[in-house]
Amino acid sequence: MSSSCYPSDCLYSAELVEVKEPQDKVLKKIPLLSRRKTLLFLLAGASPIAFATWQALLNNFVVESASFTGVEIGILQSLREIPGFLAFTVVFVLLVIKQQNLAILALIVLGLGTAITGFFPTVLGLYLTTVIMSIGFHYLETMQTSLSLQWLDKHEAPKVLGQIIAMRSFVSLLVLGGLFWWFRSYDANYTTIYLVTGVITVGIGLFCWLAIPHHPDQVVQKKELFLRKRYWLYYVLTFLAGARRQIFTVFAGFLLVQKFGFAVDTIVLLFLVNSALNIWIAPKIGELITRIGERHALTLEYSGLILIFLSYAVVESAVIAVILYLLDHLFFSMAIAIKTYFQKIADPADIAATSGISFTINHIAAVLLPAALGLMWVIEPGLVFVIGASIAVMSLLLSQLIPTVPAVGLETRVWQSGSGSSEKITGKSG
C-alpha cells in the first residue's frame, strides 16, 4: 500500500476529516428527547392542535359549507364514535407495529384528517375526513393511555397524568384563544385554518418519529383479546364513565344554548375558561389521588356529580348553570383514578390490549345513549340529568369496592382473585 502524502500532510488531512452524524441521530442523543415522559407530553400537546380546531369549527363549517341539518350532523357524530367503539382492534395492529410507532402514526393520521377537512365541503367528503380524523384520534388516545400506564411508576402516575391533562388543556387554551381572536378580527377561512393546524400536528408527529429514540417494551404485550374476571370492576366503572361523558358532552352544552340562549362566542369562552382552570387543577387532582387513594377520589367525584346532575335538572339561573358546567368539566380529571386503579391491579402484559378494550367499553354508551336520551329530552329535559345522577349513584356505590391499596390479587374489597382467569373473546391473533 502506498501513500502520496508526507506525514505532516496526512496529519493535516486527518484533522480536516469530520464525521457528521445524521441529524436525527444527533437529536436522539439530547437527554430531554430521550426520556419516555417527553414523548407522552409531546403527544398530549400535539393532539388538541388538530382536534380542538376540528371540534370548535365543525358546527359552523358543516352548516355554512355543506348545508348540514340535524340528520347529517347526527350521522357524522355517530361515524366519529365508530373508531372509538372499534378501539379493541389496536391489538391486531400491534402485531405488525410497535406501540410507540403506532402512537406517532395515529397522531399523523389525526393531523392529516384535520388538514384535508376544509377541502371536502360535501356531505360524503365530511363523513370521510371525519372517519380519518377519528381513527387517528382514538388510536392515539388508546396508545397514550397504554404507554402512560406502562412507562410511569405507580406512585408518580396520578401526578404525571394530571400534568398531561394540564398540558393538553394549555394547548387547547392557546388554540381556542387563537381561533377566538381570529374570528373576531378576520373573515372565516375554514380551509386555511384546518390546513395549518393539521400540518402543524403532522409536523410534530414527524419530529417525534425522527427525534425521539425508540423505547423498547418493558413487558411484551399480549396480542389477543380477552376479558379477565378480575378486571370486572374496572370494566363497569369505565362503561359508566362513558355514559356520564356522553350526558355532559351532548346535553350540558345544549342546555346552555336552548334554555338560556348562550351565543357561540359565549360557549367558546366557556371552553377557554375550562381549559384555563384545568391547567391549574388537573395536576392538583393527580396529587390528591396519590394522597387519598382511588376509592376516596372517586367517592368525591361521584358525590359531586350527583349534586351537579340533580341541579342541572332544576336550574333556572344562567349564572348557576355556568357554575355547574365548569364544575362538571373539572370533575373529568378525576377519571385519572380509574386508570391508576387499573394500573395497580393489572398484569403488565395486559395493559395494551385492555386499553383498547376499555376504549370500546367506554364508547358503548356513545353509540346507544345520545339518540335514546334525545327522545327523552323532547319529553322532559330534566329527566336526562336525573338519569345522569342515577349513573353517578351506581358509580359511587361500585367505587366503594376499590381496596384502599389495590394490587394484583386484591382487585376488590369483596374477594381476592385466584389465578387471574380470563374469558377470551377470540383466539390468538398471531
C-alpha positions as CSV (number, residue, x, y, z in Angstrom):
1,M,0.0,0.0,0.0
2,S,1.5,3.3,-1.0
3,S,0.9,6.8,0.3
4,S,1.1,10.0,-1.7
5,C,1.4,12.4,1.3
6,Y,4.1,13.3,3.8
7,P,3.3,12.5,7.4
8,S,2.7,16.2,8.2
9,D,0.3,16.5,5.3
10,C,-1.5,13.3,6.3
11,L,-1.9,14.6,9.8
12,Y,-3.3,17.9,8.4
13,S,-5.8,15.9,6.2
14,A,-6.9,13.8,9.1
15,E,-7.7,17.0,11.1
16,L,-9.9,18.2,8.4
17,V,-11.9,15.0,8.4
18,E,-15.2,15.5,10.3
19,V,-17.6,12.6,10.6
20,K,-21.0,14.1,10.7
21,E,-23.8,12.0,12.2
22,P,-27.3,12.2,10.7
23,Q,-29.4,15.0,12.2
24,D,-32.0,12.6,13.6
25,K,-29.3,10.6,15.4
26,V,-27.9,13.8,17.0
27,L,-31.4,14.8,18.1
28,K,-31.9,11.4,19.7
29,K,-28.9,11.9,21.9
30,I,-30.4,15.0,23.5
31,P,-31.2,13.9,27.1
32,L,-34.6,15.6,27.2
33,L,-35.7,13.9,24.0
34,S,-34.5,10.5,25.3
35,R,-37.0,10.5,28.2
36,R,-40.2,8.5,27.9
37,K,-42.2,11.3,29.5
38,T,-41.1,13.7,26.8
39,L,-43.0,11.7,24.1
40,L,-46.1,11.5,26.4
41,F,-46.1,15.3,26.7
42,L,-45.5,15.9,23.1
43,L,-48.4,13.6,22.1
44,A,-50.6,15.3,24.6
45,G,-49.7,18.7,23.4
46,A,-50.0,18.0,19.7
47,S,-53.4,16.3,19.8
48,P,-55.5,19.3,20.7
49,I,-53.9,21.5,18.0
50,A,-55.8,19.4,15.5
51,F,-58.7,18.1,17.5
52,A,-59.7,21.3,19.3
53,T,-59.7,23.1,16.0
54,W,-61.7,20.4,14.3
55,Q,-64.3,20.3,17.1
56,A,-64.6,24.1,17.6
57,L,-65.2,24.9,13.9
58,L,-67.2,21.8,13.0
59,N,-70.8,23.0,13.5
60,N,-70.3,26.3,11.8
61,F,-68.3,24.8,8.9
62,V,-70.7,22.0,8.1
63,V,-73.7,24.3,8.1
64,E,-72.1,27.1,6.2
65,S,-70.2,25.0,3.6
66,A,-72.3,21.8,3.3
67,S,-75.8,22.9,4.5
68,F,-75.9,20.2,7.1
69,T,-79.2,19.6,9.0
70,G,-79.7,17.7,12.2
71,V,-79.8,14.5,10.2
72,E,-76.4,14.9,8.7
73,I,-74.7,16.1,11.8
74,G,-76.2,13.2,13.7
75,I,-74.8,10.7,11.2
76,L,-71.4,12.5,11.3
77,Q,-71.2,12.3,15.1
78,S,-72.1,8.6,15.0
79,L,-69.4,8.0,12.4
80,R,-67.0,9.8,14.6
81,E,-67.6,7.5,17.5
82,I,-67.2,4.2,15.5
83,P,-63.4,4.2,15.6
84,G,-63.6,4.6,19.4
85,F,-66.1,1.7,19.6
86,L,-63.6,-0.3,17.5
87,A,-60.6,0.6,19.5
88,F,-60.1,-3.0,20.5
89,T,-58.7,-3.6,17.0
90,V,-55.5,-1.9,18.2
91,V,-54.5,-5.4,19.4
92,F,-54.3,-6.6,15.8
93,V,-52.4,-3.6,14.6
94,L,-49.8,-4.2,17.3
95,L,-49.0,-7.5,15.6
96,V,-47.2,-5.5,12.9
97,I,-46.1,-2.3,14.5
98,K,-44.7,-1.3,17.9
99,Q,-46.7,0.7,20.4
100,Q,-44.6,3.9,20.2
101,N,-44.6,3.9,16.4
102,L,-48.4,3.3,16.4
103,A,-49.0,6.3,18.7
104,I,-46.9,8.6,16.5
105,L,-48.6,7.3,13.3
106,A,-52.0,7.9,14.9
107,L,-51.0,11.5,15.6
108,I,-50.0,12.0,12.0
109,V,-53.3,10.5,10.8
110,L,-55.2,12.8,13.2
111,G,-53.3,15.8,11.7
112,L,-53.9,14.6,8.1
113,G,-57.6,14.1,8.6
114,T,-57.9,17.6,10.1
115,A,-55.7,19.2,7.3
116,I,-57.9,17.9,4.5
117,T,-61.3,18.6,6.1
118,G,-61.6,22.0,4.5
119,F,-61.0,20.7,1.0
120,F,-64.1,18.4,1.1
121,P,-67.1,20.6,1.9
122,T,-69.7,18.0,0.9
123,V,-71.7,15.6,3.0
124,L,-69.8,12.5,1.9
125,G,-66.5,14.3,2.0
126,L,-67.0,15.4,5.5
127,Y,-68.1,11.9,6.6
128,L,-64.8,10.6,5.1
129,T,-62.5,13.2,6.6
130,T,-64.2,12.7,10.0
131,V,-63.6,9.0,10.0
132,I,-59.9,9.5,9.1
133,M,-59.5,12.1,11.8
134,S,-61.3,9.9,14.3
135,I,-59.2,6.9,13.6
136,G,-56.1,8.9,14.4
137,F,-57.6,10.5,17.5
138,H,-59.0,7.3,19.1
139,Y,-55.9,5.1,18.3
140,L,-53.7,7.9,19.7
141,E,-55.8,8.1,22.9
142,T,-55.7,4.4,23.3
143,M,-51.9,4.1,22.8
144,Q,-51.2,7.1,25.0
145,T,-53.2,5.5,27.9
146,S,-51.4,2.2,27.3
147,L,-47.9,3.8,27.2
148,S,-48.6,6.0,30.2
149,L,-49.6,3.1,32.4
150,Q,-46.6,1.1,31.2
151,W,-44.0,3.8,31.4
152,L,-45.0,5.7,34.6
153,D,-44.2,4.4,38.0
154,K,-47.3,3.6,40.0
155,H,-46.5,6.2,42.7
156,E,-46.0,9.0,40.2
157,A,-48.7,8.1,37.7
158,P,-51.5,10.2,39.1
159,K,-49.4,13.3,39.3
160,V,-47.9,12.9,35.8
161,L,-51.3,12.0,34.3
162,G,-52.6,15.2,35.9
163,Q,-49.7,17.1,34.3
164,I,-50.5,15.6,30.9
165,I,-54.1,16.8,31.2
166,A,-52.8,20.2,32.1
167,M,-50.5,20.2,29.0
168,R,-53.5,19.2,26.8
169,S,-55.6,22.0,28.4
170,F,-52.8,24.6,28.0
171,V,-52.5,23.9,24.2
172,S,-56.3,23.8,23.9
173,L,-56.4,27.2,25.6
174,L,-53.9,28.6,23.1
175,V,-55.7,27.1,20.1
176,L,-59.2,28.2,21.2
177,G,-57.8,31.7,22.1
178,G,-56.2,32.0,18.7
179,L,-59.5,30.9,17.0
180,F,-61.5,33.4,19.1
181,W,-59.1,36.2,18.2
182,W,-59.0,35.2,14.5
183,F,-62.8,35.1,14.0
184,R,-63.2,38.4,15.9
185,S,-60.5,40.1,13.7
186,Y,-60.8,38.4,10.3
187,D,-63.3,36.6,8.0
188,A,-63.7,32.9,8.4
189,N,-61.4,30.8,6.2
190,Y,-62.0,27.3,7.4
191,T,-59.9,25.6,4.7
192,T,-56.8,27.5,5.7
193,I,-57.3,27.1,9.5
194,Y,-57.9,23.3,9.2
195,L,-54.9,23.0,6.9
196,V,-52.5,25.0,9.1
197,T,-53.4,23.2,12.3
198,G,-53.4,19.8,10.6
199,V,-50.0,20.4,9.1
200,I,-48.5,21.6,12.4
201,T,-49.8,18.3,14.0
202,V,-48.3,16.2,11.2
203,G,-45.1,18.1,11.6
204,I,-44.9,17.3,15.4
205,G,-45.6,13.7,14.6
206,L,-42.8,13.6,12.1
207,F,-40.5,15.2,14.7
208,C,-41.4,12.6,17.2
209,W,-40.7,9.9,14.7
210,L,-37.3,11.2,13.8
211,A,-36.1,12.8,17.0
212,I,-37.4,10.5,19.8
213,P,-35.5,7.3,20.3
214,H,-37.5,4.1,20.2
215,H,-38.2,2.8,23.7
216,P,-38.5,-1.0,23.8
217,D,-41.4,-2.5,25.6
218,Q,-40.5,-3.2,29.2
219,V,-43.0,-6.1,29.1
220,V,-44.1,-7.9,26.0
221,Q,-47.8,-7.2,25.5
222,K,-50.4,-9.8,24.8
223,K,-51.6,-9.8,21.2
224,E,-55.1,-11.3,21.8
225,L,-58.5,-10.1,23.0
226,F,-59.7,-11.1,26.4
227,L,-61.9,-10.2,29.3
228,R,-60.5,-11.0,32.7
229,K,-62.9,-11.7,35.5
230,R,-60.7,-9.9,38.0
231,Y,-60.9,-6.7,36.0
232,W,-64.8,-6.6,36.1
233,L,-65.0,-3.6,38.4
234,Y,-62.6,-1.6,36.1
235,Y,-64.8,-2.5,33.1
236,V,-68.0,-1.4,34.8
237,L,-66.6,1.9,36.0
238,T,-65.3,2.5,32.5
239,F,-68.7,1.9,31.0
240,L,-70.4,4.2,33.5
241,A,-67.8,6.9,32.9
242,G,-68.5,6.8,29.2
243,A,-72.2,7.2,29.9
244,R,-71.5,10.2,32.1
245,R,-69.2,11.7,29.4
246,Q,-72.0,11.5,26.8
247,I,-74.5,13.3,29.0
248,F,-72.1,16.1,29.6
249,T,-70.8,16.3,26.1
250,V,-74.2,16.2,24.3
251,F,-76.7,17.7,26.7
252,A,-74.9,20.1,29.2
253,G,-73.9,22.5,26.5
254,F,-77.2,22.1,24.7
255,L,-79.0,23.1,27.9
256,L,-77.0,26.4,28.0
257,V,-77.9,27.1,24.4
258,Q,-81.5,26.0,24.3
259,K,-82.7,27.1,27.8
260,F,-80.5,30.2,28.4
261,G,-79.8,31.3,24.8
262,F,-76.0,31.3,25.0
263,A,-74.3,32.6,21.8
264,V,-71.4,30.7,20.1
265,D,-68.8,33.2,21.4
266,T,-70.0,32.6,25.0
267,I,-69.7,28.9,24.6
268,V,-66.2,29.3,23.2
269,L,-65.4,31.5,26.1
270,L,-66.6,28.7,28.5
271,F,-64.3,26.3,26.7
272,L,-61.4,28.8,27.3
273,V,-62.2,29.1,31.0
274,N,-62.4,25.3,31.3
275,S,-59.0,24.9,29.7
276,A,-57.5,27.6,31.9
277,L,-58.9,26.0,35.1
278,N,-57.7,22.6,34.1
279,I,-54.1,23.8,33.6
280,W,-54.1,24.6,37.3
281,I,-56.4,22.0,38.9
282,A,-55.5,18.8,36.9
283,P,-52.0,18.4,38.5
284,K,-53.6,19.1,41.9
285,I,-56.2,16.4,41.3
286,G,-53.4,14.0,40.4
287,E,-51.5,14.8,43.6
288,L,-54.8,14.4,45.6
289,I,-55.3,10.9,44.2
290,T,-51.8,9.9,45.2
291,R,-52.5,11.2,48.7
292,I,-56.0,9.8,49.4
293,G,-56.2,6.9,47.0
294,E,-58.5,6.0,44.2
295,R,-61.6,5.0,46.2
296,H,-61.8,8.3,48.1
297,A,-61.0,10.3,45.0
298,L,-63.8,8.6,43.1
299,T,-66.2,9.0,46.1
300,L,-65.5,12.7,45.9
301,E,-66.1,12.8,42.2
302,Y,-69.4,10.8,42.1
303,S,-70.8,12.6,45.1
304,G,-70.2,15.9,43.4
305,L,-71.7,14.6,40.1
306,I,-74.9,13.5,41.8
307,L,-75.4,17.1,43.1
308,I,-74.4,18.6,39.8
309,F,-76.8,16.5,37.7
310,L,-79.7,17.0,40.0
311,S,-79.1,20.7,39.9
312,Y,-79.0,20.7,36.1
313,A,-82.4,19.1,36.2
314,V,-84.0,22.1,38.0
315,V,-81.6,25.1,37.3
316,E,-83.3,28.3,36.4
317,S,-80.4,30.7,36.7
318,A,-77.9,31.2,33.8
319,V,-75.1,32.0,36.3
320,I,-75.7,28.8,38.3
321,A,-75.9,26.8,35.1
322,V,-72.4,28.2,34.1
323,I,-71.0,27.3,37.5
324,L,-72.4,23.8,37.2
325,Y,-71.0,23.4,33.7
326,L,-67.5,24.5,34.9
327,L,-67.6,22.2,37.9
328,D,-68.9,19.3,35.8
329,H,-66.0,19.7,33.4
330,L,-63.4,19.9,36.2
331,F,-64.5,16.5,37.5
332,F,-63.4,14.9,34.3
333,S,-59.8,15.0,35.6
334,M,-60.9,12.6,38.4
335,A,-61.1,9.9,35.8
336,I,-57.3,9.6,36.3
337,A,-58.3,7.5,39.4
338,I,-59.9,4.8,37.2
339,K,-56.8,4.5,35.1
340,T,-54.4,4.3,38.1
341,Y,-56.7,1.7,39.8
342,F,-56.3,-0.5,36.7
343,Q,-52.6,0.1,36.6
344,K,-52.3,-1.2,40.2
345,I,-54.3,-4.4,39.6
346,A,-53.2,-5.2,36.1
347,D,-50.8,-7.8,34.8
348,P,-48.3,-5.5,33.0
349,A,-48.6,-7.7,29.8
350,D,-52.4,-6.9,29.7
351,I,-52.2,-3.2,29.5
352,A,-52.1,-2.5,25.8
353,A,-54.9,-5.0,24.9
354,T,-57.1,-3.8,27.9
355,S,-56.6,-0.2,27.0
356,G,-58.2,-0.9,23.6
357,I,-60.9,-3.0,25.1
358,S,-61.7,-0.3,27.7
359,F,-62.0,2.3,25.0
360,T,-64.6,0.1,23.3
361,I,-66.5,-0.3,26.5
362,N,-66.3,3.4,27.2
363,H,-67.8,4.1,23.7
364,I,-70.7,1.7,24.0
365,A,-72.6,4.5,25.7
366,A,-71.6,6.8,22.9
367,V,-73.5,4.6,20.4
368,L,-76.6,3.9,22.5
369,L,-77.3,6.9,24.7
370,P,-77.5,10.1,22.6
371,A,-80.4,9.0,20.5
372,A,-82.3,7.5,23.4
373,L,-81.8,10.4,25.7
374,G,-82.5,12.8,22.8
375,L,-86.0,11.4,22.6
376,M,-86.4,11.8,26.4
377,W,-85.1,15.4,26.1
378,V,-88.1,16.2,23.9
379,I,-90.5,15.0,26.6
380,E,-88.7,16.4,29.6
381,P,-85.1,17.7,29.6
382,G,-84.7,17.3,33.4
383,L,-85.2,13.6,33.1
384,V,-81.9,13.3,31.2
385,F,-80.0,14.7,34.1
386,V,-81.9,12.6,36.6
387,I,-80.6,9.6,34.7
388,G,-77.1,11.2,34.9
389,A,-77.5,11.4,38.6
390,S,-78.6,7.7,38.7
391,I,-75.4,6.8,36.8
392,A,-73.4,8.7,39.3
393,V,-75.1,6.9,42.2
394,M,-74.3,3.5,40.7
395,S,-70.7,4.6,40.1
396,L,-70.5,5.8,43.7
397,L,-71.7,2.5,45.1
398,L,-69.4,0.5,42.9
399,S,-66.3,2.6,43.7
400,Q,-66.6,1.6,47.3
401,L,-65.4,-1.9,46.3
402,I,-62.0,-0.5,45.4
403,P,-59.5,-1.6,48.1
404,T,-57.5,1.0,50.0
405,V,-54.4,-0.3,48.3
406,P,-55.4,-2.1,45.1
407,A,-52.9,-4.8,43.9
408,V,-52.8,-7.9,41.8
409,G,-54.9,-10.4,43.7
410,L,-56.6,-7.7,45.6
411,E,-58.8,-6.1,42.9
412,T,-61.9,-5.5,45.1
413,R,-62.8,-5.4,48.7
414,V,-65.3,-8.3,48.2
415,W,-62.9,-11.1,47.3
416,Q,-59.4,-11.8,46.1
417,S,-58.8,-13.2,42.7
418,G,-57.1,-16.5,42.2
419,S,-55.3,-17.2,39.0
420,G,-56.5,-14.2,37.1
421,S,-58.7,-16.3,34.8
422,S,-60.0,-14.8,31.6
423,E,-62.5,-15.4,29.0
424,K,-61.1,-15.0,25.5
425,I,-63.2,-13.1,23.0
426,T,-61.2,-14.5,20.2
427,G,-58.4,-16.9,19.8
428,K,-54.8,-15.7,19.5
429,S,-54.4,-13.4,16.6
430,G,-50.9,-14.2,15.8
